[in-house]
């Protein structure tokens, strides 16, 4: 019989949170500001930025000279990094949504996503249609209201209306589950990628990062699931992929830059990212998977 483990920790006041950190060896230059900050950013969220400074990962005691302000810099860096990533992902998502809509509609008509003959997996088809139906039911968009007032059939509006509502995850799943590989390849090549399998891999990775950004989760040193395919011949400027951890942020960041290049939008993102890294020299970029020569790679120059 397993032993029942009971959670017994009690909530702490802001003052007690600060005292606990001080008892563990953390230094503060302005406790008043720290208290205000912790009243607006929860201790549980912020503590993730204190972990790199811990000397003992069990007792959570800190290395000598560790300060609240150092963790705050890391928090601010991660916040700005997340905003920058999300802006870039939005541009990619809009372009991808447009191309998927257009290419499949031109090939299979306005209701291609509703066509069971195009589905590779029936179970996934049902899941996708249920997700689309939920989005339509809760939508308050004027163009959906107007469509429902004017038309009764088919059950869904055409692709160019319906797919404007669905999440990036659902859009990606529709692409994955479509058995028209010829059209899928044509879409992939518009992003300067050789095959649809590579695009699918990058979409899966981007969906994970997008969800982290949308939920304000830490991304700085996170290990992301669904590593993108990296070791594939690409036509555009790319990176040396040997020794690169596909589950770290560097890998998907390189994919984002390459993706943005394909739609003529890369330079601004790359410049902002380099500036951000320069602005926070204390941040260890190797924790994000950046190699020592990252800024001399063809993709980054």
N, C-alpha and C positions, 0 to 999 in steps of 0.2 A: 504494500500500500504506500502511495506517495505521500510525503509530508506536505501539509497545507502551508503555504508561505503567505503571511499576512503583511500587507503594506502598512507601516505604522508612522511614516513621516508626516508631520503636521505642517501647515502653511506657515511661512515666516513673514513678519513685517519687513518693510523696506530697510529699516534700521538694522534688523536682525540679519538680513541678507548681507548687508555691508559688513557687519561685525563678523559673520561667518567667513567671509572672504579674507578679512584682515587676520583672523585667527589662523587661516591657512597660509598666510604669508604674502598676500597681495597688497601692493602699495597703492595709495590714493593721493593725488595732489589736490583734489577738490571733492570732498565728500558730499557737499551740498549739490553740486552738479550731478554726481553719481546717483544720489538719491532721486533727483528729478528724472534722470535717464531711466532708472529702473522702475519708476512709476509709469513710464510710457512704453518701455520695451521689457517684456517679462524676463525675469531671472532665468527661467528655463530656456528661453530663446538665446539669451546673451551668453549663457554658460558655455555654449558650443564654441565660442570664440576665445574662451579662457583655456580650453583643453590643451592647445599646443604649448602653453606655458607651465603645465603641471609637471612636477618632478616625480610625483607618486600618483599613478592613475587609479589607485584604490582609495587612498586617503585623500586624494585631490589637493595635496599640498603643492605649493608653487615653487618654481626655481627662484634662486636669489635675484632680486631687482625686477621681478615681474610686476607690472603695473596695470591698473584698470585702464589707463589711457592707451596703453599698447593694444589691449583687446578692443578698445573702442575704435582705434584706427582700422583694425582688421574688420570690425563690424561695418564701418563706413565704406571700406573698400568693397566688401561683399555686396552691400546694398547698391552701390553705384554699378558694380559689375553686373548684377542681376538686372538692373534697369536697362543697361546697354545691351545685354544679351536678348532681353525681351523685345526691344525695339527691332533688333536684327531679325529675330524669329518672326515677328509680325510681317516684315517685308517678304520673307521667304514664303510664309503661309499664304499671303495674298496672291503671290505669283503662282504658287502651286495650286491653290484653289481655282484660279482662273484657267490654268492650262488643263487641269483634270476635267473641269466643267466643259471647256471648249472642245477638247480632243474627243472625249467620249460622246458628247452630244452630237458632234458632226459625224461621227462614225455610226452611232447607234440610236440617235434620236433624243428627244427631250427627256425621256423617262428611262434612260439606260440603267440608272442605279436601281430601278424597280424591276428590271428584267431578270427573272430567275435563270434564264439560259446563259447569262454572263457570269453567274456566281460559281466560283470554284468549290465552295463548301456551303452546303445548304444550312447547316447550323449557324455558321458565321453570317450568312445572308439574313437569317431571321433576327439575329442579335443586332445587326446593322439597321434593319428596318425598324425594329423596336426603338432603337436609339434615335433614329430620325423622327419617328412618330412622337416621341416624348418632346423633342425640341420644337416640333410644329405645334403641339398642344399648348405649350407654355409661351410660345412666341407672341409678342405684342407689336411686331413690326407691321407698319402700315401696308407694305406690299403683300404680306401674307393675309391680312384681313381683307384687303381688296380682292385678292384671288379667290378666297373662300366665298365671298359675296357673289362673285360672277360665275364661278364654275363649281360643279359638283363632282365631276369625274375627269381624270383618274383621282385616286385617293390622295395623291401627293401633287403639289405644284411641280413644274418642270425643274430640271436640274439646276439651271442658273438662279432659281429662286430658293429651292430647298437647300442646296448645298452652301448657300450663304449663311445658313443658320447652324449647321452642324459643327461640332467641335473639330479641332485639328486631328484628334485621335480617331474620330469616326470617319473623317475624310480619308485618313491614311488607311483605315481598315477596308473601306470601299475599294481603294486602289489595290491593296494586297489581294483581296478576294476576287478581283475581276480576272477572268480567264483569257481576256483578249491581250495576249502578250505583245502583239504587234503595236497596238496603240500605247501600251505601257512603255515599251521601248522608245517610241517616238517622243513621249513626254520626258523620259529620262534624258534623252539626247538633247532636248532643249535646255537642260541644265548642265550640258557638257559632260554628262555621265555616260559610260559605255553601255550599261545594261540596266534593266528595271530592277534587278535584284540589288544593285548598289543603291539605287534611289530608295527602295523599300527599307534597306538597312539604315540609311541616313534618316529617313522619316521616323523610324522607331526610336532612334537615339534622340532626335530633336523633340519628339513628343514627350519623352521623359524630362528633358531639360526645360521644356516649355511649362510643364506641370509644376516643376520646382519653382520656376520664376513666378508663375501665376499664384502660387500659394506662399510666396515670400520665404521659401526655404533656403537654407544655406547652400551655396553652390561652390564656394571657394575651394574647399578640399574634399568635396563629396565624391564618392565612387558611384558613378551613374550606371544603371543597368542598360542592357542592349548596346553594347559597343558597336560603333559604325564600322563597316568594311573600310579598311585603309589601304591594304596592300593590293591595290588594283591599278593597272595602267590608266592614267588619266591624261587627257589631251592638254589641259591647262597646267599652269605652274602649280607644283605640289610640294610635298615635304618628304624628307627621308623618314620612312615609317619604322625603321629598325629600332627596337627597344622602346617604342611608344606604347604606353598603357592605354588601350582603347576605352577603358572605363573612367579615365580622368577627363577633366574639362578641356585640356589642350586638344584632345582628339576631335571632339565635336566642334570646338572653336575653329579648328582648321577646316572642317566640313562647312561650317557657316560661311567662312570667308570665301571658300571656293564657290559655294552656292551663290553668294552675293555677286561674285565676279560674273557669273553666268547671266545675271540680270542687270549688270552694269551698276551695282550698288555697293561695291566692296570697300572703296577707299576711305569713306567717312568712318565706317565701323572700325576698320583696322587702325586708323589714326587715333580715334578716341580710345581704343583699347590700349594702344601703346602709351598714350598720354596718361591714362589711369594707372598703369603699372609703374610708370616713371614717378607719378605723384605720390605713390606709396612704396618707397624703396624698402621699407621694413617687411613688406609682405613677401613671403617665400613662395615664388611662383612654381618651384619644383613640386610643391604640394598639390598644384593643379595639373601636374604631369608635363610641365614645360621643360624641354631639354635645355642644356646650357647654351646651345647655339640656335635657339628657336628663331631669333630675329634676323638670322642670316640665311634662313631657308628660303628657297625660291618663292614660295607662296607669300612670305612676309616682306619681301624686299620690293 
